[in-house]
């Protein structure tokens, strides 16, 4: 079961999901508190984590565009003025 969770975190991290990448980082560094055997069995190897990190960055970069940055800036300014509900 634990290896299935790790596989899904890798898939999600490869698609740019930040929380999944953080979960992988935690398991890679410390293992899961409820299941320390994940770390010992090496379910998240250095290569797995590095690959997921590179794929995550590629996915995040692919979603960047001038239009998205303009929209984000607009909504941030609206929120700062209190015009955003």
C-alpha positions in Angstrom: 0.0 0.0 0.0 2.8 2.4 0.9 4.5 1.9 -2.5 1.2 2.7 -4.2 1.0 6.0 -2.4 4.5 6.9 -3.4 3.8 6.0 -7.0 0.8 8.3 -7.0 2.8 11.1 -5.4 5.4 10.7 -8.1 2.7 10.9 -10.9 1.1 14.0 -9.3 4.5 15.7 -8.7 5.3 15.1 -12.4 2.2 17.0 -13.2 3.2 20.0 -11.1 1.4 19.3 -7.8 3.3 21.0 -5.0 2.0 19.0 -2.1 2.9 15.7 -3.7 6.4 16.9 -4.2 6.6 17.9 -0.6 5.3 14.5 0.5 8.0 12.8 -1.7 10.7 15.0 -0.2 9.5 14.1 3.3 9.5 10.4 2.6 12.9 10.6 0.8 14.5 12.4 3.8 12.7 10.9 6.8 10.4 8.0 5.8 6.8 8.1 6.8 6.3 8.4 10.5 3.5 5.8 10.5 5.5 3.4 8.3 9.3 3.8 8.7 9.9 0.8 6.4 9.3 3.0 3.4 12.5 4.8 4.0 14.5 1.6 4.8 13.1 -0.2 1.7 14.1 2.7 -0.4 10.7 3.3 -2.0 11.8 6.8 -2.8 15.3 6.6 -4.1 17.5 9.5 -4.8 17.0 9.0 -8.6 13.2 8.8 -8.1 13.1 12.1 -6.2 15.5 13.8 -8.6 13.4 12.7 -11.6 10.2 13.9 -9.9 11.8 17.2 -9.0 12.9 17.8 -12.6 9.5 16.8 -14.1 7.7 19.0 -11.5 9.8 22.0 -12.5 9.1 21.3 -16.2 5.3 21.1 -15.6 5.3 24.3 -13.6 7.4 26.1 -16.3 5.0 24.8 -19.0 2.1 26.6 -17.3 3.7 30.0 -17.2 2.7 32.5 -19.8 2.5 36.3 -20.0 -1.3 36.2 -19.8 -1.3 34.1 -16.6 1.2 36.4 -15.0 -0.9 39.5 -15.9 -4.0 37.8 -14.5 -2.2 36.9 -11.3 -0.9 40.4 -10.9 -4.4 41.8 -11.5 -6.0 39.5 -8.9 -3.3 40.3 -6.4 -3.8 44.0 -6.8 -7.6 43.6 -6.5 -7.1 41.7 -3.3 -4.7 44.3 -1.9 -7.2 47.0 -2.5 -10.0 45.0 -0.9 -12.0 44.9 -4.2 -11.7 41.2 -4.3 -14.5 39.4 -2.4 
